[in-house]
Amino acid sequence: MSPLVTLSTASTYPESTAASFEIAARLGYDGLEVMVLNDPVSQDPEALLRLRDHYGIAITSIHAPCLLISQRVWGSEPWPKLQRAQAAAELLGASTVVVHPPFRWQRDYARDFVAGIDAMADETDVRFAVENMFPWRAASRAFAAYLPSWDVREDDYRHTTLDLSHTSVSGSDALEMAADLDERLVHVHLADGSGSSRDEHLVPGRGTQPCAELLQGLGRSGFDGQVVIEISTRKAVDRFEREADLREALAFARRHLAGQPDALDATELRS
């Protein structure tokens, strides 16, 4: 059986969390990853439960509010945020909570992060999958914005998320990172990047990352985690263009997971 291919609610921004459910169900995604952001619906597990049941689409993962833009969502203390994300995942039947490493200025949180995540994992069946990040750059200088490290290979996390837009920014070899993580890799954020210092989240196949090769390898290996489409569609001129990108990304993921590398022309997918 191929891994589930699910949709991050971040992929439909600036449309609402509720719109993500309708779009994912209609386009045939296997489930949703809810990124907890400023949209009140994304923060409310009971509202998410109603949407799940109404549209008949599973919520397979929760992305904890650990971005710069969500620092005040669910309060300002990081550990309670993860506890709320765990509780939401348990209520909604999601197997995974995605979390970023701490920011450098969250020193107390960062000091205990690796051990704390491991302790939380002992208390639940939910997997805390820590995501690879990247150095921040200003001009020609790099700034280590994350502690203990942006590179999740450097710490003993039980479960991890591999994001290919982030490997593009960091200049990492995504295939090498996946091999190094081995069985600790349980979650993939599928997007592409051009090697820019910006976190682009392009439709897979439109950048320089080895998206096809990674998916084909996961398909051959019997990977039983989730592949989450996490692309940026914020520049789409309308719903039609946004959905064309989401449809193209879904087709790309399923085709390569199944070991069928011959791509349909993108114009056919948009018709």
C-alpha positions, 0 to 999 in steps of 0.5 A, a space after each residue: 500500500 502506498 503512503 497516504 498523500 495528504 494536504 497541509 491547510 497551509 497550502 490553501 492560504 489565504 483561504 480558510 481552514 474550512 476551505 481546505 477541508 472542502 478542497 482536499 475532499 473534492 480533489 481526492 486527497 487522503 487526509 489533511 494536516 492542520 497547521 495551527 495558525 491565526 485562523 480560529 478554526 485551526 485552533 479549535 479541535 471541536 470545530 475541526 472535528 465537525 469539519 472532519 465529519 462533515 467532509 468525511 476526510 481524515 485529519 492525519 497530522 497537526 502542525 503545532 503553532 511554532 512559526 514566527 507568525 503563530 508565536 502567540 497562538 495558544 499562548 506564548 509558552 512552548 510546552 503548553 502549545 505542544 500539549 494542546 497539539 497532542 490533545 488535539 491529535 488524540 481527539 481528532 485521530 491524527 497520528 502525528 504532531 509536527 514541531 519545529 526546533 526552538 528558536 535561538 532566543 527560546 533558551 530554556 525551551 531549547 535546553 530541554 527540548 530533545 529530552 522533553 520531546 522524548 518524554 512526551 512521546 512516552 506518554 502517547 501513541 502520537 508521534 512528535 516529528 521534528 522538522 528540518 529547518 535551515 540557517 537564516 541568511 542576511 546578505 552573505 552571512 548565515 545566522 543559526 536561528 534554531 537550537 539545538 540545530 536546524 539539522 534534525 540529524 544532529 539530535 536524537 529525535 525519535 521521529 522526524 519530518 523531512 521538508 524539501 523546501 527547507 533542504 533547498 534553503 539550507 543547501 542540504 542533500 535531501 536524499 542523503 538526509 532521508 537516508 541518514 534519518 532512516 527509520 526516524 523519518 516518518 513524515 514528509 513535507 513535499 514541496 520544491 525549491 530553487 536553491 533560493 534563500 527564501 522558503 519557496 514551497 514550490 509545486 514539486 517538479 518546478 524546482 531543483 530538489 530531488 522530489 521524484 527520486 525521494 518519492 520513488 525511494 519511499 515507495 520502494 522501501 515500504 514507507 508507512 508514514 505520510 507525504 504532505 503536500 505543503 506548497 505555497 499557492 498564495 500568489 494564485 489569481 483565483 480558486 481555479 489556479 490554486 486548485 490546479 497547483 494542488 491537483 498537479 502536486 497530488 498527481 506528482 506524489 502519487 505517480 512517483 510513489 507508485 514508481 511511475 516516473 512518466 509525468 503528464 504534461 502540466 497543461 493536461 493537469 490544468 485542463 
